[in-house]
Each structure stands twice: as C-alpha cells, then as structure tokens.
Amino acid sequence: MNVDDLRVFVKVAELASFTRAAEALGMPKARASQRVQALEAALGARLLQRTTRTVRTTRDGEQLLPRALRLIGDADEVVTMFQGGRALRGVVRIDLPVNLARDLLIPRLPEFLAAHPHLELQLSTTDRRVDVVREGFDCVLRVGTLAVSGLIAQRLGELPMATCASPAYLKRHGVPRTIADLAQHQLVHYALRLGVESPSFEYLDGDRYATVPMRAVVTVNTADAYRAACLAGLGLIQVPRLGVRALLDDGALVEVLADFPSEPMPVSLVHSHGRTVPKRVRAVMTWIASIITPRLG
C-alpha cells in the first residue's frame, strides 16, 4: 500500500471528483485514476463508486477514509522528523461541542493555522457522542461525564451551571425562588435521544445533588435549540454559564434559583493514541486546552 495512493484516494473522496482531485494534486486525471485502482488492487476492495456524474465512497471506502487521513499524517510527521524540519504537517481530525467551537475556538483558528501553515484541521461540531476510533478522530473535546472506555482522557476542568429563563416566561409564570415553586413551572428538556429520558430539574440539596420531575412542553437535542427555546419563553433551562453569559449580561435571559445549582459539567480532551501522541495532535490539544481551561472552574 502506497502513501501517495492514499493521498489521491483521500482527495478524490473529499472532492467527489477525479477531475478536481487531479487538478488539486497537479497530476493528469488518468494518473489519479491509476493511483486509486492500484490502491484498490492492493487492498482487494472497491473504495469508490464511479458514475458518469459523480464519485462517492463505498462502504469500504468510508471505513478507510479516517484511517487513511491518520496514516498520511503519520507519514508526513516521520518525513519532517528525519529531514530535520520543525514544521508540523498533516491532517488532524477533531470533534468539538457546537457552542464551544463557535464562540471560543473557531474565532482563534486563524492565528493557530498561521503559526502552523502546513497543518490541516478537519473539524466536526456536533452535540452527539462521536465514536472516536470508528470515525477516525484524533481528539475530541467532551463535556459531561465520560463513559468507561479504552480512550485516554485529559480533564481540563468544569463548567459551572446556571438556571435561566426569558423575561417573558418569568412574567407569565413568576420567578421561582424555592424547589417547591417548580411545581408551577416547566422545563425545556434537553436529550440527545428523544423520548428516552424524562424531564427533571437537578439541584444541590445539602452535600448531594438531587432531582425533581418536571413538566416539559418541548424536548430538543442540540445546544442551539435548547438556548433558542429558552429565549422563546418555552421554559427553564440548566446550562453552562459560559454559553449564556452574554445573554445574561444583556438581559435576554435571567438567572433564577442561583442557590440551587445543578452539578458542574466536566470538560475533557479525549484521544485514542495511547502514550505516543503525534506532535501535530499534541499541538492541537495544547492549543485547545490553552483557550478552554482559563474559562473553566
């Protein structure tokens, strides 16, 4: 299996076109096709489905793509090491929570990439729990309790929580001041899997955290929808303070029940590289930590 063949396959898969991939790589289209055919012959698998209009990855191609990206990145790093160069090269594939990516990390990307012009970041932003190994991520930033796995986790800190509502909601329902008052209120329910969990309010009860069931008229499965539903006056939300600080400052949301906070949410960087983390991945993880950690408790 030839690394250059992997490069051609990756570019064709990304651009869904042999013509555009060949142009990007500076080679004839026929040569690009030969490279992919050689890779398919070496692996004994069909990687791309070709039609007159488009090119798309097969099931085998989808499984190979994230691993090919990692292999290419490792090869670039080895070449750089033995050539005595210090520049980081290759592709780093990361997954970030939507709000943290949008508000904190993406605005700082230009300066990071300017410092490492030979790096390429493939950035996924989603609220679901991605499969780090199967989907080929080099590292992911996770908010919440980590499940037991064979992954390596670096805990960065915790996100303090706030209970919020819109002024319009509080005008209609009143301001809750005790847990007993919640009987007259409703939540916006957040659940990654709709219809699985029942809505409840979490609060600190002495030295432990407890929950009380509540009514919810709407359930959402993304952080953006969660915040939007609260702004629309559909109920209370319990959310990391960092994500709503600007809305609290300008009065779009109001914090309530500050004496009954929910449990802070841990924030961790997770990867599957074991003890030997490639330099390019470590650089990205260090950069993420340098931006996120000062904002945490």
Summary of the structure (lengths in Angstrom):
residues: 297
radius of gyration: 23.6
end to end distance: 47.6
largest distance: 72.6
contacts: 873
relative contact order: 0.14
helix: 42%
strand: 26%
